[in-house]
Amino acid sequence: MKDENLTIIITGASSGIGRAVALELALSKPKLVIVARRQKELMKTAHAVKRMGAKVLPIVGDVRNREDRERIVNLSLKAFGHIDVLINNAGLGKANLFIDQPEEEIDELIETNILALIKLTHKVLPIMKKQGKGHIINLSSTLALLPSYPFAVYSATKAAVKIFSDCIREEVKEYGVEISTVLPGPYETNFGNVAGYGKSGFQGYEVLKLAGQIAKLVSNPKDDLIKPWFFVPLIWVTKFSKRLKRKVISGIADEIIKAKRETDLTMKLEEKTQEVAEILAR
Ligand SMILES: NC(=O)c1ccc[n+]([C@@H]2O[C@H](COP(=O)([O-])OP(=O)(O)OC[C@H]3O[C@@H](n4cnc5c(N)ncnc54)[C@H](OP(=O)(O)O)[C@@H]3O)[C@@H](O)[C@H]2O)c1
């Protein structure tokens, strides 16, 4: 099928990887259904994609919500008649030591990163089966294979995404449906701000390159896309050396805990500055 005829749903397209993938895909002018909760940010993606000549249907919605998931599927079918690719990208991290993690954060991570992804896949699969073809691309993380604190619950959700994808890949092959998993390392997006370490100056990798690689995946399914490339040998080596694995995991943890401390400090300073400014303005 030519790219212009493909209908592609991307969840979490109001920023970061989802927005960058939408822009990459827009180059081949498919029909894009883009989803996120923040309307203003989602519309920025929609306008950019439209300017590039792609047809776009923005849907403001929360993937955790059953009615919103139904709306995503029904509106996509109503507008374009078929669903060829689903990119389950919406997700978030929370950098917190497990012992300190509020229960609401645990709920949000599990409900968004894995429960919503499984349920949206469950809604879309029968449509793809009926079409005799389709492709589902799930966003996991290198933390699925190098699970690290202070990301215990996040790592667990992303490991679940990888295992779920591996399981259904075999099941749905006979319907002509492909399943790809993307496992990114740290990329420069809004992820750090949501996770709570974004104001520390912690630098991730350039997201546009990753977006290009995900866009290529649409027509060339791959079981696992691990990026940047050097995580492939790193993950492989850590399978055989427990000592190295511990070193890598504590290295990641030290970096993130340091970045989170700096962010907390910056935010406290910002709050204090705001308080002083308000007192002076009275
Ligand atoms: N950046 C990284 O370093 C990295 C590494 C590995 C994996 N990942 C994964 O890549 C995916 C994209 O993350 P990102 O880095 O691009 O972060 P981001 O810039 O924060 O983007 C996350 C996107 O998910 C959407 N989202 C979150 N909760 C949602 C919900 N309940 N309903 C609908 N949309 C929701 C957000 O939109 P709204 O807030 O507007 O709803 C936003 O568009 C995530 O699954 C993340 O776990 C990221």
The ligand as an SDF file (V2000), in Angstrom:
LIG
                    3D

 48 52  0  0  0  0  0  0  0  0999 V2000
   12.5740   10.2880   25.9840 N   0  0  0  0  0  0  0  0  0  0  0  0
   13.1260    9.1970   26.4400 C   0  0  0  0  0  0  0  0  0  0  0  0
   14.2480    9.2570   26.9130 O   0  0  0  0  0  0  0  0  0  0  0  0
   12.4250    7.8620   26.3440 C   0  0  0  0  0  0  0  0  0  0  0  0
   13.1910    6.7120   26.5260 C   0  0  0  0  0  0  0  0  0  0  0  0
   12.5740    5.4730   26.4450 C   0  0  0  0  0  0  0  0  0  0  0  0
   11.2330    5.3920   26.1800 C   0  0  0  0  0  0  0  0  0  0  0  0
   10.4960    6.5330   26.0260 N   0  0  0  0  0  0  0  0  0  0  0  0
    9.0570    6.3870   25.7790 C   0  0  0  0  0  0  0  0  0  0  0  0
    8.6890    7.1230   24.6360 O   0  0  0  0  0  0  0  0  0  0  0  0
    7.3110    7.5210   24.7310 C   0  0  0  0  0  0  0  0  0  0  0  0
    7.1980    9.0030   24.4200 C   0  0  0  0  0  0  0  0  0  0  0  0
    7.8550    9.7390   25.4340 O   0  0  0  0  0  0  0  0  0  0  0  0
    8.6370   11.0970   25.1550 P   0  0  0  0  0  0  0  0  0  0  0  0
   10.0370   10.8830   25.5340 O   0  0  0  0  0  0  0  0  0  0  0  0
    8.3220   11.6190   23.8160 O   0  0  0  0  0  0  0  0  0  0  0  0
    8.0070   12.0160   26.3070 O   0  0  0  0  0  0  0  0  0  0  0  0
    7.0380   13.3060   26.2060 P   0  0  0  0  0  0  0  0  0  0  0  0
    7.6890   14.3390   25.3810 O   0  0  0  0  0  0  0  0  0  0  0  0
    6.6780   13.6080   27.6120 O   0  0  0  0  0  0  0  0  0  0  0  0
    5.7810   12.7520   25.4150 O   0  0  0  0  0  0  0  0  0  0  0  0
    4.8460   11.9010   26.0070 C   0  0  0  0  0  0  0  0  0  0  0  0
    3.5830   11.9550   25.2030 C   0  0  0  0  0  0  0  0  0  0  0  0
    2.6310   11.0370   25.7810 O   0  0  0  0  0  0  0  0  0  0  0  0
    1.4020   11.7270   25.9480 C   0  0  0  0  0  0  0  0  0  0  0  0
    0.6430   11.1470   27.0540 N   0  0  0  0  0  0  0  0  0  0  0  0
    1.0400   10.8860   28.3240 C   0  0  0  0  0  0  0  0  0  0  0  0
    0.0400   10.3850   29.0550 N   0  0  0  0  0  0  0  0  0  0  0  0
   -1.0360   10.3220   28.2190 C   0  0  0  0  0  0  0  0  0  0  0  0
   -2.3800    9.9070   28.3720 C   0  0  0  0  0  0  0  0  0  0  0  0
   -2.8360    9.4350   29.5470 N   0  0  0  0  0  0  0  0  0  0  0  0
   -3.2330    9.9790   27.3170 N   0  0  0  0  0  0  0  0  0  0  0  0
   -2.7820   10.4490   26.1180 C   0  0  0  0  0  0  0  0  0  0  0  0
   -1.5250   10.8530   25.9080 N   0  0  0  0  0  0  0  0  0  0  0  0
   -0.6620   10.7970   26.9410 C   0  0  0  0  0  0  0  0  0  0  0  0
    1.8040   13.1750   26.2160 C   0  0  0  0  0  0  0  0  0  0  0  0
    0.7350   14.0430   25.8440 O   0  0  0  0  0  0  0  0  0  0  0  0
   -0.2340   14.8320   26.8540 P   0  0  0  0  0  0  0  0  0  0  0  0
    0.5520   15.1220   28.1010 O   0  0  0  0  0  0  0  0  0  0  0  0
   -0.6060   16.0380   26.0710 O   0  0  0  0  0  0  0  0  0  0  0  0
   -1.3720   13.8930   27.0700 O   0  0  0  0  0  0  0  0  0  0  0  0
    2.9560   13.3360   25.2270 C   0  0  0  0  0  0  0  0  0  0  0  0
    2.4580   13.6440   23.9500 O   0  0  0  0  0  0  0  0  0  0  0  0
    6.8650    7.1400   26.1400 C   0  0  0  0  0  0  0  0  0  0  0  0
    6.1610    5.9260   26.0920 O   0  0  0  0  0  0  0  0  0  0  0  0
    8.1730    6.9580   26.8810 C   0  0  0  0  0  0  0  0  0  0  0  0
    8.0640    6.0750   27.9630 O   0  0  0  0  0  0  0  0  0  0  0  0
   11.0560    7.7570   26.1090 C   0  0  0  0  0  0  0  0  0  0  0  0
  1  2  1  0
  2  3  2  0
  2  4  1  0
  4  5  1  0
  4 48  2  0
  5  6  2  0
  6  7  1  0
  7  8  2  0
  8  9  1  0
  8 48  1  0
  9 10  1  0
  9 46  1  0
 10 11  1  0
 11 12  1  0
 11 44  1  0
 12 13  1  0
 13 14  1  0
 14 15  2  0
 14 16  1  0
 14 17  1  0
 17 18  1  0
 18 19  2  0
 18 20  1  0
 18 21  1  0
 21 22  1  0
 22 23  1  0
 23 24  1  0
 23 42  1  0
 24 25  1  0
 25 26  1  0
 25 36  1  0
 26 27  1  0
 26 35  1  0
 27 28  2  0
 28 29  1  0
 29 30  1  0
 29 35  2  0
 30 31  1  0
 30 32  2  0
 32 33  1  0
 33 34  2  0
 34 35  1  0
 36 37  1  0
 36 42  1  0
 37 38  1  0
 38 39  2  0
 38 40  1  0
 38 41  1  0
 42 43  1  0
 44 45  1  0
 44 46  1  0
 46 47  1  0
M  CHG  2   8   1  16  -1
M  END
$$$$
